[in-house]
Amino acid sequence: MKKIFLLAAVSVAFVVSLNAQYYYDRSKNPDKKTGKISTAKTGRDFDRFYFLSWDNNAPLSNKDFISQSSSLGTKLGFRKRLNDEDKLWVGADFGWAVYKQYEPTNTYTYGTQSVTTDLYNYAYNYSLSGNLDYFFLPMEKIITPYAGLGIGAAYDKFAQYYNVYGSNSTSWGFLVRPEGGVLIGFKENSPWRIKAAFHYDFSSNTSTDFGYKNFSSMGFQIGLVKMAW
Amino acid sequence: MKIIRMKKGFVIVIVSVLFLWACEPKPNGSDLVKKMVVSTDYNSSANFTSYSTYTMVLDTISYFDNSDPNPADTSAIGSEIHDITNKVKNKMDSAGYSLVNEKLADLWVYIYVNQVYSAYQSYYYNPYSYGYYGSYYPTVSVTDLADLYIYIVDLKHKTSGPYLWACDIGDLVSSQDQTSATILQAIDQAFKQSPYIKK
């Protein structure tokens, strides 16, 4: 009888101890279930992150207007983990880029009219996309490569400035942005990380005045990521 | 605490987006106005070789300023004006035309400056200003532009159209060059891009 009582007491103590351990861990994330990857995690179980990137882009369409690459751009976004697998992350990006090119003085003739001037060609590009990223490695790793797709809307303003005069045209379009990159932490499961990624943007924006049938570009972004939970 | 953190992040993102959306860098203003824009047009039915002589005023050009309270004040004189008329005269001479009395001339070369000054005042309502109902505040936007026009008019066949050749050079107001050098370069360019003006 004593043995049975002792066995029961030890079992209860063991279960209580397990529960205590369980609730200790859950105190950090009380509403979360532990998945197979997050079980092995040390430290915070990050389930979202924010980033701000410096974006460099090369235009691919209508290079007669602007062919020069742009280093005047940024991307701002966030991601939220979709499930405990740590692989699918969903979020949104806001992108801003300015392309510009100087055309030295030239004479342009249209029929009986001729105009001589130097030109400053500008394209202002704004984009807002919903994104889905697939991370190939658990987020706690130092290096976490990913591939993603963004779908959303793009707003372009094409402008030409000469002397005190100018003209512009604006356009909204549908945006598709495949992207591949990597997050690099400063240590395992780092709260701050570097983001480096290549992306291709295609948007259906058109401008008959400036000769755009669409607007596409290749870009490289590098920025800072803040992990959150 | 988590909700507060999320809201804070969301607000930062929204503010950043609005800031960037409003950010449209433009070319440097002083670079833009280094050179004037030179536009020319001609009557496609004109045969410039059929003319031999021209007339023009050498000591003055017409000057129209919509902000000038005296509407009769429409002439500009001075050494810079003389430089401009001389430059045009030299170009016409080089093209093979001879300056003659207006009664004998085939062509009339007319030069004038048109300055348009406009100030637009509007009011916006600030509901948070001092006072119970807020206040209206004025904003003023000013535009001041001036162009130099050169016209060649057919005096032999006055029904052939309003002009044989028209030239528009601007903007004179924003030019950083306080001499007439930039205008003289622009006049050179106007005749250079109009090789059909020749006897």
Interface residues (C-beta under 8 A of the other chain):
Chain A: Y50 L52 L72 T74 L76 F78 F94 W96 V98 K100 Y102 T105 T107 T109 G111 T112 Q113 S114 V115 T116 T117 D118 Y120 Y122 Y124 Y126 L128 K157 Y161 Y162 N163 V164 Y165 A228
Chain B: R5 G9 V13 S16 V17 L20 W21 C23 E24 P25 K26 P27 D31 L32 V33 K34 K35 M36 V37 V38 S39 T40 D41 Y42 N43 S44 L145 G170 D171 S174 Q189 Q193 S194
